[in-house]
Amino acid sequence: MTRMTSILNLFLTLFLTMASGLLACDADTNRCDAFVDYVCDCDPSTDCDSLQATYENASVEEQDQCELELNDLQAQADVDTGFECQATAR
């Protein structure tokens, strides 16, 4: 029984180490960057500096919202014009 417990503990430790590594990598990515790039590239009337400042340190919830809004904007652009604006990296 102790050998099985040791093996389970090893697998659990490995899993938690890998999971925390993945979360750390994901924490460096702000999903609002793609939203800001898309809006700024596709709508010249946007105050990009203000929009960028608003989402610079976005929470996870705000990043989820950015992702949803970006998907909606891209889908609507396809429906309205048949063309999807391609955001460029800043």
PDB file of N, CA, C and O in Angstrom:
ATOM      1  N   MET A   1       0.812  -1.195   0.000  1.00  0.00           N
ATOM      2  CA  MET A   1       0.000   0.000   0.000  1.00  0.00           C
ATOM      3  C   MET A   1       0.862   1.269   0.000  1.00  0.00           C
ATOM      4  O   MET A   1       0.497   2.247  -0.651  1.00  0.00           O
ATOM      5  N   THR A   2       1.971   1.277   0.697  1.00  0.00           N
ATOM      6  CA  THR A   2       2.813   2.464   0.735  1.00  0.00           C
ATOM      7  C   THR A   2       3.479   2.722  -0.607  1.00  0.00           C
ATOM      8  O   THR A   2       3.715   3.878  -0.957  1.00  0.00           O
ATOM      9  N   ARG A   3       3.789   1.685  -1.363  1.00  0.00           N
ATOM     10  CA  ARG A   3       4.372   1.877  -2.691  1.00  0.00           C
ATOM     11  C   ARG A   3       3.349   2.558  -3.609  1.00  0.00           C
ATOM     12  O   ARG A   3       3.695   3.462  -4.370  1.00  0.00           O
ATOM     13  N   MET A   4       2.117   2.127  -3.533  1.00  0.00           N
ATOM     14  CA  MET A   4       1.061   2.728  -4.341  1.00  0.00           C
ATOM     15  C   MET A   4       0.845   4.189  -3.945  1.00  0.00           C
ATOM     16  O   MET A   4       0.648   5.045  -4.807  1.00  0.00           O
ATOM     17  N   THR A   5       0.882   4.466  -2.673  1.00  0.00           N
ATOM     18  CA  THR A   5       0.738   5.834  -2.192  1.00  0.00           C
ATOM     19  C   THR A   5       1.885   6.706  -2.696  1.00  0.00           C
ATOM     20  O   THR A   5       1.668   7.852  -3.091  1.00  0.00           O
ATOM     21  N   SER A   6       3.093   6.174  -2.684  1.00  0.00           N
ATOM     22  CA  SER A   6       4.248   6.921  -3.184  1.00  0.00           C
ATOM     23  C   SER A   6       4.112   7.226  -4.668  1.00  0.00           C
ATOM     24  O   SER A   6       4.452   8.323  -5.112  1.00  0.00           O
ATOM     25  N   ILE A   7       3.628   6.286  -5.419  1.00  0.00           N
ATOM     26  CA  ILE A   7       3.446   6.488  -6.861  1.00  0.00           C
ATOM     27  C   ILE A   7       2.365   7.533  -7.117  1.00  0.00           C
ATOM     28  O   ILE A   7       2.529   8.401  -7.974  1.00  0.00           O
ATOM     29  N   LEU A   8       1.272   7.454  -6.381  1.00  0.00           N
ATOM     30  CA  LEU A   8       0.203   8.441  -6.527  1.00  0.00           C
ATOM     31  C   LEU A   8       0.688   9.835  -6.140  1.00  0.00           C
ATOM     32  O   LEU A   8       0.354  10.816  -6.805  1.00  0.00           O
ATOM     33  N   ASN A   9       1.464   9.927  -5.081  1.00  0.00           N
ATOM     34  CA  ASN A   9       2.012  11.223  -4.678  1.00  0.00           C
ATOM     35  C   ASN A   9       2.949  11.779  -5.746  1.00  0.00           C
ATOM     36  O   ASN A   9       2.951  12.983  -6.000  1.00  0.00           O
ATOM     37  N   LEU A  10       3.732  10.927  -6.363  1.00  0.00           N
ATOM     38  CA  LEU A  10       4.635  11.352  -7.420  1.00  0.00           C
ATOM     39  C   LEU A  10       3.838  11.898  -8.604  1.00  0.00           C
ATOM     40  O   LEU A  10       4.150  12.969  -9.123  1.00  0.00           O
ATOM     41  N   PHE A  11       2.818  11.169  -9.026  1.00  0.00           N
ATOM     42  CA  PHE A  11       1.992  11.632 -10.140  1.00  0.00           C
ATOM     43  C   PHE A  11       1.269  12.934  -9.805  1.00  0.00           C
ATOM     44  O   PHE A  11       1.161  13.827 -10.645  1.00  0.00           O
ATOM     45  N   LEU A  12       0.783  13.034  -8.588  1.00  0.00           N
ATOM     46  CA  LEU A  12       0.108  14.254  -8.163  1.00  0.00           C
ATOM     47  C   LEU A  12       1.071  15.439  -8.175  1.00  0.00           C
ATOM     48  O   LEU A  12       0.714  16.528  -8.624  1.00  0.00           O
ATOM     49  N   THR A  13       2.269  15.229  -7.690  1.00  0.00           N
ATOM     50  CA  THR A  13       3.280  16.289  -7.690  1.00  0.00           C
ATOM     51  C   THR A  13       3.627  16.707  -9.108  1.00  0.00           C
ATOM     52  O   THR A  13       3.715  17.900  -9.397  1.00  0.00           O
ATOM     53  N   LEU A  14       3.825  15.740  -9.994  1.00  0.00           N
ATOM     54  CA  LEU A  14       4.128  16.051 -11.384  1.00  0.00           C
ATOM     55  C   LEU A  14       2.985  16.822 -12.037  1.00  0.00           C
ATOM     56  O   LEU A  14       3.218  17.803 -12.743  1.00  0.00           O
ATOM     57  N   PHE A  15       1.767  16.386 -11.806  1.00  0.00           N
ATOM     58  CA  PHE A  15       0.606  17.055 -12.380  1.00  0.00           C
ATOM     59  C   PHE A  15       0.504  18.497 -11.896  1.00  0.00           C
ATOM     60  O   PHE A  15       0.300  19.408 -12.699  1.00  0.00           O
ATOM     61  N   LEU A  16       0.643  18.709 -10.602  1.00  0.00           N
ATOM     62  CA  LEU A  16       0.534  20.067 -10.054  1.00  0.00           C
ATOM     63  C   LEU A  16       1.660  20.961 -10.559  1.00  0.00           C
ATOM     64  O   LEU A  16       1.445  22.147 -10.806  1.00  0.00           O
ATOM     65  N   THR A  17       2.843  20.411 -10.713  1.00  0.00           N
ATOM     66  CA  THR A  17       3.968  21.189 -11.244  1.00  0.00           C
ATOM     67  C   THR A  17       3.695  21.606 -12.678  1.00  0.00           C
ATOM     68  O   THR A  17       3.927  22.759 -13.043  1.00  0.00           O
ATOM     69  N   MET A  18       3.209  20.688 -13.489  1.00  0.00           N
ATOM     70  CA  MET A  18       2.905  21.006 -14.883  1.00  0.00           C
ATOM     71  C   MET A  18       1.759  22.006 -14.971  1.00  0.00           C
ATOM     72  O   MET A  18       1.815  22.939 -15.772  1.00  0.00           O
ATOM     73  N   ALA A  19       0.732  21.825 -14.167  1.00  0.00           N
ATOM     74  CA  ALA A  19      -0.418  22.725 -14.200  1.00  0.00           C
ATOM     75  C   ALA A  19      -0.025  24.138 -13.783  1.00  0.00           C
ATOM     76  O   ALA A  19      -0.465  25.108 -14.401  1.00  0.00           O
ATOM     77  N   SER A  20       0.786  24.265 -12.758  1.00  0.00           N
ATOM     78  CA  SER A  20       1.200  25.602 -12.327  1.00  0.00           C
ATOM     79  C   SER A  20       2.093  26.257 -13.368  1.00  0.00           C
ATOM     80  O   SER A  20       2.060  27.477 -13.527  1.00  0.00           O
ATOM     81  N   GLY A  21       2.886  25.471 -14.076  1.00  0.00           N
ATOM     82  CA  GLY A  21       3.706  26.010 -15.155  1.00  0.00           C
ATOM     83  C   GLY A  21       2.853  26.529 -16.295  1.00  0.00           C
ATOM     84  O   GLY A  21       3.153  27.580 -16.863  1.00  0.00           O
ATOM     85  N   LEU A  22       1.808  25.821 -16.635  1.00  0.00           N
ATOM     86  CA  LEU A  22       0.905  26.272 -17.690  1.00  0.00           C
ATOM     87  C   LEU A  22       0.174  27.533 -17.282  1.00  0.00           C
ATOM     88  O   LEU A  22       0.000  28.436 -18.099  1.00  0.00           O
ATOM     89  N   LEU A  23      -0.251  27.611 -16.051  1.00  0.00           N
ATOM     90  CA  LEU A  23      -0.938  28.812 -15.582  1.00  0.00           C
ATOM     91  C   LEU A  23       0.001  30.008 -15.569  1.00  0.00           C
ATOM     92  O   LEU A  23      -0.416  31.124 -15.878  1.00  0.00           O
ATOM     93  N   ALA A  24       1.240  29.797 -15.223  1.00  0.00           N
ATOM     94  CA  ALA A  24       2.207  30.895 -15.207  1.00  0.00           C
ATOM     95  C   ALA A  24       2.436  31.421 -16.614  1.00  0.00           C
ATOM     96  O   ALA A  24       2.555  32.631 -16.806  1.00  0.00           O
ATOM     97  N   CYS A  25       2.501  30.544 -17.593  1.00  0.00           N
ATOM     98  CA  CYS A  25       2.678  30.977 -18.978  1.00  0.00           C
ATOM     99  C   CYS A  25       1.465  31.762 -19.458  1.00  0.00           C
ATOM    100  O   CYS A  25       1.606  32.779 -20.137  1.00  0.00           O
ATOM    101  N   ASP A  26       0.285  31.293 -19.107  1.00  0.00           N
ATOM    102  CA  ASP A  26      -0.942  31.943 -19.539  1.00  0.00           C
ATOM    103  C   ASP A  26      -1.100  33.315 -18.891  1.00  0.00           C
ATOM    104  O   ASP A  26      -1.709  34.213 -19.473  1.00  0.00           O
ATOM    105  N   ALA A  27      -0.554  33.478 -17.690  1.00  0.00           N
ATOM    106  CA  ALA A  27      -0.682  34.748 -16.976  1.00  0.00           C
ATOM    107  C   ALA A  27       0.051  35.873 -17.695  1.00  0.00           C
ATOM    108  O   ALA A  27      -0.288  37.042 -17.508  1.00  0.00           O
ATOM    109  N   ASP A  28       1.047  35.547 -18.511  1.00  0.00           N
ATOM    110  CA  ASP A  28       1.796  36.566 -19.232  1.00  0.00           C
ATOM    111  C   ASP A  28       1.044  37.090 -20.448  1.00  0.00           C
ATOM    112  O   ASP A  28       1.412  38.127 -21.001  1.00  0.00           O
ATOM    113  N   THR A  29       0.008  36.397 -20.868  1.00  0.00           N
ATOM    114  CA  THR A  29      -0.733  36.775 -22.063  1.00  0.00           C
ATOM    115  C   THR A  29      -1.990  37.540 -21.673  1.00  0.00           C
ATOM    116  O   THR A  29      -2.809  37.053 -20.893  1.00  0.00           O
ATOM    117  N   ASN A  30      -2.135  38.728 -22.217  1.00  0.00           N
ATOM    118  CA  ASN A  30      -3.338  39.520 -21.993  1.00  0.00           C
ATOM    119  C   ASN A  30      -4.195  39.394 -23.256  1.00  0.00           C
ATOM    120  O   ASN A  30      -3.856  39.933 -24.310  1.00  0.00           O
ATOM    121  N   ARG A  31      -5.304  38.675 -23.126  1.00  0.00           N
ATOM    122  CA  ARG A  31      -6.162  38.432 -24.286  1.00  0.00           C
ATOM    123  C   ARG A  31      -6.850  39.693 -24.783  1.00  0.00           C
ATOM    124  O   ARG A  31      -7.424  39.693 -25.871  1.00  0.00           O
ATOM    125  N   CYS A  32      -6.801  40.770 -24.003  1.00  0.00           N
ATOM    126  CA  CYS A  32      -7.381  42.033 -24.454  1.00  0.00           C
ATOM    127  C   CYS A  32      -6.504  42.710 -25.500  1.00  0.00           C
ATOM    128  O   CYS A  32      -6.978  43.583 -26.226  1.00  0.00           O
ATOM    129  N   ASP A  33      -5.233  42.324 -25.590  1.00  0.00           N
ATOM    130  CA  ASP A  33      -4.346  42.912 -26.602  1.00  0.00           C
ATOM    131  C   ASP A  33      -4.896  42.690 -28.007  1.00  0.00           C
ATOM    132  O   ASP A  33      -4.868  43.602 -28.833  1.00  0.00           O
ATOM    133  N   ALA A  34      -5.393  41.493 -28.286  1.00  0.00           N
ATOM    134  CA  ALA A  34      -5.945  41.192 -29.612  1.00  0.00           C
ATOM    135  C   ALA A  34      -7.205  42.018 -29.865  1.00  0.00           C
ATOM    136  O   ALA A  34      -7.425  42.492 -30.980  1.00  0.00           O
ATOM    137  N   PHE A  35      -8.031  42.189 -28.832  1.00  0.00           N
ATOM    138  CA  PHE A  35      -9.231  43.009 -28.948  1.00  0.00           C
ATOM    139  C   PHE A  35      -8.867  44.456 -29.261  1.00  0.00           C
ATOM    140  O   PHE A  35      -9.434  45.062 -30.171  1.00  0.00           O
ATOM    141  N   VAL A  36      -7.923  45.007 -28.506  1.00  0.00           N
ATOM    142  CA  VAL A  36      -7.497  46.392 -28.713  1.00  0.00           C
ATOM    143  C   VAL A  36      -6.903  46.567 -30.113  1.00  0.00           C
ATOM    144  O   VAL A  36      -7.219  47.533 -30.808  1.00  0.00           O
ATOM    145  N   ASP A  37      -6.047  45.638 -30.521  1.00  0.00           N
ATOM    146  CA  ASP A  37      -5.451  45.713 -31.866  1.00  0.00           C
ATOM    147  C   ASP A  37      -6.527  45.699 -32.947  1.00  0.00           C
ATOM    148  O   ASP A  37      -6.478  46.484 -33.894  1.00  0.00           O
ATOM    149  N   TYR A  38      -7.487  44.810 -32.798  1.00  0.00           N
ATOM    150  CA  TYR A  38      -8.549  44.681 -33.797  1.00  0.00           C
ATOM    151  C   TYR A  38      -9.362  45.970 -33.889  1.00  0.00           C
ATOM    152  O   TYR A  38      -9.586  46.485 -34.984  1.00  0.00           O
ATOM    153  N   VAL A  39      -9.805  46.490 -32.747  1.00  0.00           N
ATOM    154  CA  VAL A  39     -10.632  47.697 -32.736  1.00  0.00           C
ATOM    155  C   VAL A  39      -9.849  48.879 -33.297  1.00  0.00           C
ATOM    156  O   VAL A  39     -10.382  49.651 -34.095  1.00  0.00           O
ATOM    157  N   CYS A  40      -8.595  49.029 -32.891  1.00  0.00           N
ATOM    158  CA  CYS A  40      -7.791  50.162 -33.353  1.00  0.00           C
ATOM    159  C   CYS A  40      -7.492  50.073 -34.848  1.00  0.00           C
ATOM    160  O   CYS A  40      -7.479  51.095 -35.534  1.00  0.00           O
ATOM    161  N   ASP A  41      -7.255  48.876 -35.358  1.00  0.00           N
ATOM    162  CA  ASP A  41      -6.982  48.704 -36.785  1.00  0.00           C
ATOM    163  C   ASP A  41      -8.231  48.871 -37.639  1.00  0.00           C
ATOM    164  O   ASP A  41      -8.151  49.329 -38.779  1.00  0.00           O
ATOM    165  N   CYS A  42      -9.375  48.503 -37.095  1.00  0.00           N
ATOM    166  CA  CYS A  42     -10.591  48.485 -37.900  1.00  0.00           C
ATOM    167  C   CYS A  42     -11.457  49.734 -37.753  1.00  0.00           C
ATOM    168  O   CYS A  42     -12.324  49.987 -38.589  1.00  0.00           O
ATOM    169  N   ASP A  43     -11.232  50.502 -36.715  1.00  0.00           N
ATOM    170  CA  ASP A  43     -12.035  51.706 -36.497  1.00  0.00           C
ATOM    171  C   ASP A  43     -11.110  52.884 -36.213  1.00  0.00           C
ATOM    172  O   ASP A  43     -10.672  53.073 -35.078  1.00  0.00           O
ATOM    173  N   PRO A  44     -10.811  53.676 -37.244  1.00  0.00           N
ATOM    174  CA  PRO A  44      -9.867  54.783 -37.076  1.00  0.00           C
ATOM    175  C   PRO A  44     -10.328  55.856 -36.091  1.00  0.00           C
ATOM    176  O   PRO A  44      -9.510  56.663 -35.648  1.00  0.00           O
ATOM    177  N   SER A  45     -11.597  55.889 -35.740  1.00  0.00           N
ATOM    178  CA  SER A  45     -12.084  56.904 -34.812  1.00  0.00           C
ATOM    179  C   SER A  45     -11.839  56.525 -33.345  1.00  0.00           C
ATOM    180  O   SER A  45     -12.115  57.319 -32.445  1.00  0.00           O
ATOM    181  N   THR A  46     -11.330  55.334 -33.110  1.00  0.00           N
ATOM    182  CA  THR A  46     -11.091  54.860 -31.748  1.00  0.00           C
ATOM    183  C   THR A  46      -9.913  55.580 -31.110  1.00  0.00           C
ATOM    184  O   THR A  46      -8.887  55.793 -31.756  1.00  0.00           O
ATOM    185  N   ASP A  47     -10.056  55.952 -29.850  1.00  0.00           N
ATOM    186  CA  ASP A  47      -8.951  56.512 -29.068  1.00  0.00           C
ATOM    187  C   ASP A  47      -8.135  55.322 -28.543  1.00  0.00           C
ATOM    188  O   ASP A  47      -8.381  54.805 -27.453  1.00  0.00           O
ATOM    189  N   CYS A  48      -7.167  54.913 -29.350  1.00  0.00           N
ATOM    190  CA  CYS A  48      -6.409  53.688 -29.051  1.00  0.00           C
ATOM    191  C   CYS A  48      -5.585  53.787 -27.777  1.00  0.00           C
ATOM    192  O   CYS A  48      -5.454  52.801 -27.052  1.00  0.00           O
ATOM    193  N   ASP A  49      -5.030  54.950 -27.494  1.00  0.00           N
ATOM    194  CA  ASP A  49      -4.241  55.099 -26.274  1.00  0.00           C
ATOM    195  C   ASP A  49      -5.107  54.867 -25.040  1.00  0.00           C
ATOM    196  O   ASP A  49      -4.691  54.194 -24.097  1.00  0.00           O
ATOM    197  N   SER A  50      -6.304  55.426 -25.055  1.00  0.00           N
ATOM    198  CA  SER A  50      -7.222  55.255 -23.938  1.00  0.00           C
ATOM    199  C   SER A  50      -7.672  53.802 -23.820  1.00  0.00           C
ATOM    200  O   SER A  50      -7.714  53.249 -22.721  1.00  0.00           O
ATOM    201  N   LEU A  51      -8.006  53.189 -24.946  1.00  0.00           N
ATOM    202  CA  LEU A  51      -8.446  51.792 -24.945  1.00  0.00           C
ATOM    203  C   LEU A  51      -7.328  50.880 -24.444  1.00  0.00           C
ATOM    204  O   LEU A  51      -7.568  49.961 -23.660  1.00  0.00           O
ATOM    205  N   GLN A  52      -6.125  51.140 -24.898  1.00  0.00           N
ATOM    206  CA  GLN A  52      -4.980  50.335 -24.478  1.00  0.00           C
ATOM    207  C   GLN A  52      -4.743  50.492 -22.974  1.00  0.00           C
ATOM    208  O   GLN A  52      -4.472  49.509 -22.285  1.00  0.00           O
ATOM    209  N   ALA A  53      -4.841  51.711 -22.467  1.00  0.00           N
ATOM    210  CA  ALA A  53      -4.653  51.952 -21.038  1.00  0.00           C
ATOM    211  C   ALA A  53      -5.745  51.265 -20.219  1.00  0.00           C
ATOM    212  O   ALA A  53      -5.485  50.759 -19.127  1.00  0.00           O
ATOM    213  N   THR A  54      -6.959  51.250 -20.747  1.00  0.00           N
ATOM    214  CA  THR A  54      -8.077  50.625 -20.044  1.00  0.00           C
ATOM    215  C   THR A  54      -7.841  49.139 -19.821  1.00  0.00           C
ATOM    216  O   THR A  54      -8.152  48.612 -18.753  1.00  0.00           O
ATOM    217  N   TYR A  55      -7.293  48.461 -20.820  1.00  0.00           N
ATOM    218  CA  TYR A  55      -7.150  47.007 -20.756  1.00  0.00           C
ATOM    219  C   TYR A  55      -5.710  46.538 -20.514  1.00  0.00           C
ATOM    220  O   TYR A  55      -5.417  45.350 -20.642  1.00  0.00           O
ATOM    221  N   GLU A  56      -4.817  47.462 -20.165  1.00  0.00           N
ATOM    222  CA  GLU A  56      -3.407  47.103 -19.989  1.00  0.00           C
ATOM    223  C   GLU A  56      -3.202  46.031 -18.923  1.00  0.00           C
ATOM    224  O   GLU A  56      -2.433  45.092 -19.130  1.00  0.00           O
ATOM    225  N   ASN A  57      -3.872  46.159 -17.806  1.00  0.00           N
ATOM    226  CA  ASN A  57      -3.749  45.190 -16.717  1.00  0.00           C
ATOM    227  C   ASN A  57      -5.093  44.516 -16.468  1.00  0.00           C
ATOM    228  O   ASN A  57      -5.579  44.470 -15.338  1.00  0.00           O
ATOM    229  N   ALA A  58      -5.678  44.000 -17.526  1.00  0.00           N
ATOM    230  CA  ALA A  58      -7.028  43.430 -17.450  1.00  0.00           C
ATOM    231  C   ALA A  58      -7.072  42.203 -16.541  1.00  0.00           C
ATOM    232  O   ALA A  58      -6.172  41.363 -16.547  1.00  0.00           O
ATOM    233  N   SER A  59      -8.142  42.130 -15.768  1.00  0.00           N
ATOM    234  CA  SER A  59      -8.380  40.952 -14.933  1.00  0.00           C
ATOM    235  C   SER A  59      -8.780  39.781 -15.826  1.00  0.00           C
ATOM    236  O   SER A  59      -9.018  39.955 -17.022  1.00  0.00           O
ATOM    237  N   VAL A  60      -8.852  38.618 -15.253  1.00  0.00           N
ATOM    238  CA  VAL A  60      -9.258  37.430 -16.006  1.00  0.00           C
ATOM    239  C   VAL A  60     -10.668  37.616 -16.557  1.00  0.00           C
ATOM    240  O   VAL A  60     -10.951  37.238 -17.694  1.00  0.00           O
ATOM    241  N   GLU A  61     -11.548  38.201 -15.748  1.00  0.00           N
ATOM    242  CA  GLU A  61     -12.923  38.432 -16.194  1.00  0.00           C
ATOM    243  C   GLU A  61     -12.963  39.420 -17.364  1.00  0.00           C
ATOM    244  O   GLU A  61     -13.705  39.222 -18.326  1.00  0.00           O
ATOM    245  N   GLU A  62     -12.165  40.475 -17.275  1.00  0.00           N
ATOM    246  CA  GLU A  62     -12.111  41.442 -18.371  1.00  0.00           C
ATOM    247  C   GLU A  62     -11.533  40.807 -19.632  1.00  0.00           C
ATOM    248  O   GLU A  62     -11.975  41.105 -20.742  1.00  0.00           O
ATOM    249  N   GLN A  63     -10.545  39.932 -19.460  1.00  0.00           N
ATOM    250  CA  GLN A  63      -9.971  39.254 -20.620  1.00  0.00           C
ATOM    251  C   GLN A  63     -10.988  38.317 -21.266  1.00  0.00           C
ATOM    252  O   GLN A  63     -11.041  38.201 -22.490  1.00  0.00           O
ATOM    253  N   ASP A  64     -11.786  37.656 -20.446  1.00  0.00           N
ATOM    254  CA  ASP A  64     -12.864  36.822 -20.991  1.00  0.00           C
ATOM    255  C   ASP A  64     -13.826  37.678 -21.809  1.00  0.00           C
ATOM    256  O   ASP A  64     -14.245  37.288 -22.899  1.00  0.00           O
ATOM    257  N   GLN A  65     -14.173  38.847 -21.274  1.00  0.00           N
ATOM    258  CA  GLN A  65     -15.091  39.750 -21.976  1.00  0.00           C
ATOM    259  C   GLN A  65     -14.469  40.262 -23.274  1.00  0.00           C
ATOM    260  O   GLN A  65     -15.152  40.350 -24.294  1.00  0.00           O
ATOM    261  N   CYS A  66     -13.190  40.597 -23.244  1.00  0.00           N
ATOM    262  CA  CYS A  66     -12.490  41.043 -24.460  1.00  0.00           C
ATOM    263  C   CYS A  66     -12.549  39.965 -25.539  1.00  0.00           C
ATOM    264  O   CYS A  66     -12.796  40.251 -26.711  1.00  0.00           O
ATOM    265  N   GLU A  67     -12.319  38.735 -25.126  1.00  0.00           N
ATOM    266  CA  GLU A  67     -12.334  37.630 -26.078  1.00  0.00           C
ATOM    267  C   GLU A  67     -13.718  37.457 -26.707  1.00  0.00           C
ATOM    268  O   GLU A  67     -13.841  37.240 -27.912  1.00  0.00           O
ATOM    269  N   LEU A  68     -14.755  37.556 -25.871  1.00  0.00           N
ATOM    270  CA  LEU A  68     -16.123  37.450 -26.383  1.00  0.00           C
ATOM    271  C   LEU A  68     -16.448  38.599 -27.337  1.00  0.00           C
ATOM    272  O   LEU A  68     -17.023  38.384 -28.404  1.00  0.00           O
ATOM    273  N   GLU A  69     -16.078  39.813 -26.949  1.00  0.00           N
ATOM    274  CA  GLU A  69     -16.355  40.969 -27.801  1.00  0.00           C
ATOM    275  C   GLU A  69     -15.591  40.896 -29.113  1.00  0.00           C
ATOM    276  O   GLU A  69     -16.127  41.261 -30.160  1.00  0.00           O
ATOM    277  N   LEU A  70     -14.350  40.430 -29.074  1.00  0.00           N
ATOM    278  CA  LEU A  70     -13.572  40.285 -30.297  1.00  0.00           C
ATOM    279  C   LEU A  70     -14.224  39.272 -31.225  1.00  0.00           C
ATOM    280  O   LEU A  70     -14.343  39.512 -32.427  1.00  0.00           O
ATOM    281  N   ASN A  71     -14.645  38.146 -30.675  1.00  0.00           N
ATOM    282  CA  ASN A  71     -15.332  37.138 -31.491  1.00  0.00           C
ATOM    283  C   ASN A  71     -16.599  37.703 -32.121  1.00  0.00           C
ATOM    284  O   ASN A  71     -16.881  37.449 -33.293  1.00  0.00           O
ATOM    285  N   ASP A  72     -17.365  38.473 -31.341  1.00  0.00           N
ATOM    286  CA  ASP A  72     -18.591  39.085 -31.865  1.00  0.00           C
ATOM    287  C   ASP A  72     -18.286  40.091 -32.968  1.00  0.00           C
ATOM    288  O   ASP A  72     -18.955  40.109 -34.001  1.00  0.00           O
ATOM    289  N   LEU A  73     -17.269  40.932 -32.747  1.00  0.00           N
ATOM    290  CA  LEU A  73     -16.899  41.923 -33.763  1.00  0.00           C
ATOM    291  C   LEU A  73     -16.455  41.251 -35.066  1.00  0.00           C
ATOM    292  O   LEU A  73     -16.838  41.674 -36.157  1.00  0.00           O
ATOM    293  N   GLN A  74     -15.656  40.218 -34.935  1.00  0.00           N
ATOM    294  CA  GLN A  74     -15.179  39.519 -36.130  1.00  0.00           C
ATOM    295  C   GLN A  74     -16.324  38.833 -36.859  1.00  0.00           C
ATOM    296  O   GLN A  74     -16.378  38.862 -38.088  1.00  0.00           O
ATOM    297  N   ALA A  75     -17.232  38.222 -36.125  1.00  0.00           N
ATOM    298  CA  ALA A  75     -18.376  37.564 -36.745  1.00  0.00           C
ATOM    299  C   ALA A  75     -19.284  38.583 -37.420  1.00  0.00           C
ATOM    300  O   ALA A  75     -19.776  38.335 -38.520  1.00  0.00           O
ATOM    301  N   GLN A  76     -19.513  39.725 -36.777  1.00  0.00           N
ATOM    302  CA  GLN A  76     -20.366  40.764 -37.347  1.00  0.00           C
ATOM    303  C   GLN A  76     -19.746  41.361 -38.600  1.00  0.00           C
ATOM    304  O   GLN A  76     -20.453  41.663 -39.561  1.00  0.00           O
ATOM    305  N   ALA A  77     -18.417  41.535 -38.596  1.00  0.00           N
ATOM    306  CA  ALA A  77     -17.738  42.066 -39.785  1.00  0.00           C
ATOM    307  C   ALA A  77     -17.927  41.116 -40.954  1.00  0.00           C
ATOM    308  O   ALA A  77     -18.132  41.560 -42.083  1.00  0.00           O
ATOM    309  N   ASP A  78     -17.860  39.827 -40.703  1.00  0.00           N
ATOM    310  CA  ASP A  78     -18.067  38.847 -41.760  1.00  0.00           C
ATOM    311  C   ASP A  78     -19.490  38.917 -42.310  1.00  0.00           C
ATOM    312  O   ASP A  78     -19.693  38.831 -43.521  1.00  0.00           O
ATOM    313  N   VAL A  79     -20.475  39.073 -41.420  1.00  0.00           N
ATOM    314  CA  VAL A  79     -21.877  39.129 -41.832  1.00  0.00           C
ATOM    315  C   VAL A  79     -22.153  40.417 -42.605  1.00  0.00           C
ATOM    316  O   VAL A  79     -22.797  40.391 -43.654  1.00  0.00           O
ATOM    317  N   ASP A  80     -21.663  41.550 -42.081  1.00  0.00           N
ATOM    318  CA  ASP A  80     -21.956  42.850 -42.687  1.00  0.00           C
ATOM    319  C   ASP A  80     -21.256  43.057 -44.023  1.00  0.00           C
ATOM    320  O   ASP A  80     -21.852  43.581 -44.964  1.00  0.00           O
ATOM    321  N   THR A  81     -20.018  42.656 -44.107  1.00  0.00           N
ATOM    322  CA  THR A  81     -19.227  43.027 -45.293  1.00  0.00           C
ATOM    323  C   THR A  81     -18.619  41.829 -46.027  1.00  0.00           C
ATOM    324  O   THR A  81     -18.125  41.961 -47.147  1.00  0.00           O
ATOM    325  N   GLY A  82     -18.662  40.682 -45.391  1.00  0.00           N
ATOM    326  CA  GLY A  82     -17.986  39.546 -46.005  1.00  0.00           C
ATOM    327  C   GLY A  82     -16.477  39.650 -45.876  1.00  0.00           C
ATOM    328  O   GLY A  82     -15.743  38.852 -46.459  1.00  0.00           O
ATOM    329  N   PHE A  83     -16.017  40.621 -45.122  1.00  0.00           N
ATOM    330  CA  PHE A  83     -14.586  40.857 -44.954  1.00  0.00           C
ATOM    331  C   PHE A  83     -14.272  40.921 -43.477  1.00  0.00           C
ATOM    332  O   PHE A  83     -14.997  41.557 -42.712  1.00  0.00           O
ATOM    333  N   GLU A  84     -13.216  40.279 -43.074  1.00  0.00           N
ATOM    334  CA  GLU A  84     -12.785  40.338 -41.683  1.00  0.00           C
ATOM    335  C   GLU A  84     -11.551  41.212 -41.576  1.00  0.00           C
ATOM    336  O   GLU A  84     -10.535  40.946 -42.219  1.00  0.00           O
ATOM    337  N   CYS A  85     -11.640  42.244 -40.772  1.00  0.00           N
ATOM    338  CA  CYS A  85     -10.499  43.129 -40.567  1.00  0.00           C
ATOM    339  C   CYS A  85      -9.391  42.339 -39.886  1.00  0.00           C
ATOM    340  O   CYS A  85      -9.642  41.654 -38.894  1.00  0.00           O
ATOM    341  N   GLN A  86      -8.192  42.423 -40.395  1.00  0.00           N
ATOM    342  CA  GLN A  86      -7.066  41.716 -39.819  1.00  0.00           C
ATOM    343  C   GLN A  86      -6.242  42.689 -38.987  1.00  0.00           C
ATOM    344  O   GLN A  86      -5.626  43.612 -39.519  1.00  0.00           O
ATOM    345  N   ALA A  87      -6.239  42.472 -37.686  1.00  0.00           N
ATOM    346  CA  ALA A  87      -5.448  43.334 -36.796  1.00  0.00           C
ATOM    347  C   ALA A  87      -3.980  43.008 -36.970  1.00  0.00           C
ATOM    348  O   ALA A  87      -3.604  41.852 -37.164  1.00  0.00           O
ATOM    349  N   THR A  88      -3.170  44.020 -36.899  1.00  0.00           N
ATOM    350  CA  THR A  88      -1.726  43.833 -36.997  1.00  0.00           C
ATOM    351  C   THR A  88      -1.107  44.008 -35.622  1.00  0.00           C
ATOM    352  O   THR A  88      -1.677  44.681 -34.763  1.00  0.00           O
ATOM    353  N   ALA A  89       0.029  43.422 -35.413  1.00  0.00           N
ATOM    354  CA  ALA A  89       0.726  43.557 -34.133  1.00  0.00           C
ATOM    355  C   ALA A  89       1.235  44.967 -33.954  1.00  0.00           C
ATOM    356  O   ALA A  89       1.713  45.582 -34.908  1.00  0.00           O
ATOM    357  N   ARG A  90       1.142  45.471 -32.781  1.00  0.00           N
ATOM    358  CA  ARG A  90       1.627  46.835 -32.496  1.00  0.00           C
ATOM    359  C   ARG A  90       3.004  46.761 -31.915  1.00  0.00           C
ATOM    360  O   ARG A  90       3.599  47.793 -31.603  1.00  0.00           O
TER     361      ARG A  90
END
